[in-house]
Amino acid sequence: MSIKVEVKWGVHRPEEKFFTMPLVPGMMAKGLFISDLPRVLIVGESENFTFTAAFAALRRSINNIVTTTLEDLEPDWSEAVTAAIRWAKKNKRRGGSLNDTTSFSISEVRARYDNAFETPPAVGPTFISEVDARELHENPLASIRDHCGNIFFQCPYRVDANGDTAKLIVDFMSSAALVQNEGDKLYIGITTEGRYAHAYNLRELIQDTAPEENYEFEGADNTSIQKILDFGYKHTSRTGDIHFTILSHHVTLIFTKQASDSDSTTTSDSDSTTTSDSDSTTTSDSDSTTSTTSTTSTATVDDLIKKVESMTTNDGQPSATRNESN
Ligand SMILES: C[S@@+](CC[C@H](N)C(=O)[O-])C[C@H]1O[C@@H](n2cnc3c(N)ncnc32)[C@H](O)[C@@H]1O
């Protein structure tokens, strides 16, 4: 299973225009939405906090989540939960094509919000403002360091005098590499719609930066974001609303930190349970700019795809699975 993403805009040579990645459907959910609540650091959250709210509600708990913004913001969890439940309904009405077989009813969504948050939801996950994802290694806060076992950047985006989105992601990965240990995970949620996906420089990120920074690319999870959307995540953008694009053109890139001489001494709680899972079936993506395919452009990526295929069972589910808390 693989996904072909348009990574060069305005280029017609297929070998440059498209990049093929292995698919790892459900891998993010199996790593994070499990009952032992692995610690996670969310960077780059925006003012509506619906990503974090949905994340907590899915896990039925605000525990073990540290969420951060680059800007000087302060979450109002009551507003965030209200907005998320409103967006849960809208996302459900609009639908998507992210191939997740799980469908949460609105009453289940509400019940999980009630489990996770107080009524009214005055308290939320630990929040820290003004955290630069490119400078995690310089951040002295213990609560940040303690949650680096899983670091999540949902829809990184930056275009200004200080750099672009591709550079932001490279700098983020370089910084994360200094605070993560062997086995820790880096999650980067991106849209696969070609008009935006070319901004990530995915080929260079996966083929050059990741190995340089000692990360193994596991693949692209094309289903787990659906669960977060079911719980009312509403993407925020300063340059036009692409929320409904994300409903059907999205993957979560997953990288695992490899051992290195300079491993930090930070403790992390990479989860250890391995049980069964039931809802991560994946089918193909039918978009014009993004499609599943078995072709690939380099031997390295070909090897990765083969590796992922060898890890999957006949019904398309990774064989190493964990219990989801749903
Ligand atoms: C397209 S918005 C996505 C916001 C939110 N994650 C979401 O999915 O709705 C891009 C986000 O990247 C954040 N960002 C840009 N540069 C950053 C940096 N150096 N460190 C942390 N966040 C950054 C912005 O503050 C903004 O919230």
Ligand as a Chemical Component Dictionary entry (heavy atoms), coordinates in Angstrom:
data_LIG
# 
_chem_comp.id                   LIG 
_chem_comp.type                 NON-POLYMER 
_chem_comp.pdbx_formal_charge   0 
_chem_comp.three_letter_code    LIG 
# 
loop_
_chem_comp_atom.comp_id 
_chem_comp_atom.atom_id 
_chem_comp_atom.alt_atom_id 
_chem_comp_atom.type_symbol 
_chem_comp_atom.charge 
_chem_comp_atom.model_Cartn_x 
_chem_comp_atom.model_Cartn_y 
_chem_comp_atom.model_Cartn_z 
_chem_comp_atom.pdbx_ordinal 
LIG C1  C1  C 0  -2.006 26.172 9.439  1  
LIG S1  S1  S 1  -1.845 26.582 11.134 2  
LIG C2  C2  C 0  -2.379 25.073 11.908 3  
LIG C3  C3  C 0  -2.827 25.333 13.286 4  
LIG C4  C4  C 0  -3.330 24.112 14.045 5  
LIG N1  N1  N 0  -2.240 23.179 14.285 6  
LIG C5  C5  C 0  -4.448 23.448 13.284 7  
LIG O1  O1  O 0  -4.224 22.340 12.749 8  
LIG O2  O2  O -1 -5.537 24.010 13.238 9  
LIG C6  C6  C 0  -0.080 26.562 11.325 10 
LIG C7  C7  C 0  0.355  26.702 12.756 11 
LIG O3  O3  O 0  1.769  26.592 12.808 12 
LIG C8  C8  C 0  2.184  27.394 13.877 13 
LIG N2  N2  N 0  3.626  27.659 13.774 14 
LIG C9  C9  C 0  4.300  28.293 12.790 15 
LIG N3  N3  N 0  5.612  28.367 13.098 16 
LIG C10 C10 C 0  5.766  27.746 14.292 17 
LIG C11 C11 C 0  6.869  27.488 15.137 18 
LIG N4  N4  N 0  8.093  27.907 14.832 19 
LIG N5  N5  N 0  6.652  26.836 16.297 20 
LIG C12 C12 C 0  5.418  26.419 16.650 21 
LIG N6  N6  N 0  4.334  26.629 15.884 22 
LIG C13 C13 C 0  4.507  27.287 14.729 23 
LIG C14 C14 C 0  1.343  28.639 13.751 24 
LIG O4  O4  O 0  1.321  29.341 14.944 25 
LIG C15 C15 C 0  -0.009 28.039 13.402 26 
LIG O5  O5  O 0  -0.778 27.830 14.553 27 
# 
loop_
_chem_comp_bond.comp_id 
_chem_comp_bond.atom_id_1 
_chem_comp_bond.atom_id_2 
_chem_comp_bond.value_order 
_chem_comp_bond.pdbx_ordinal 
LIG C1  S1  SING 1  
LIG S1  C2  SING 2  
LIG S1  C6  SING 3  
LIG C2  C3  SING 4  
LIG C3  C4  SING 5  
LIG C4  N1  SING 6  
LIG C4  C5  SING 7  
LIG C5  O1  DOUB 8  
LIG C5  O2  SING 9  
LIG C6  C7  SING 10 
LIG C7  O3  SING 11 
LIG C7  C15 SING 12 
LIG O3  C8  SING 13 
LIG C8  N2  SING 14 
LIG C8  C14 SING 15 
LIG N2  C9  SING 16 
LIG N2  C13 SING 17 
LIG C9  N3  DOUB 18 
LIG N3  C10 SING 19 
LIG C10 C11 SING 20 
LIG C10 C13 DOUB 21 
LIG C11 N4  SING 22 
LIG C11 N5  DOUB 23 
LIG N5  C12 SING 24 
LIG C12 N6  DOUB 25 
LIG N6  C13 SING 26 
LIG C14 O4  SING 27 
LIG C14 C15 SING 28 
LIG C15 O5  SING 29 
# 
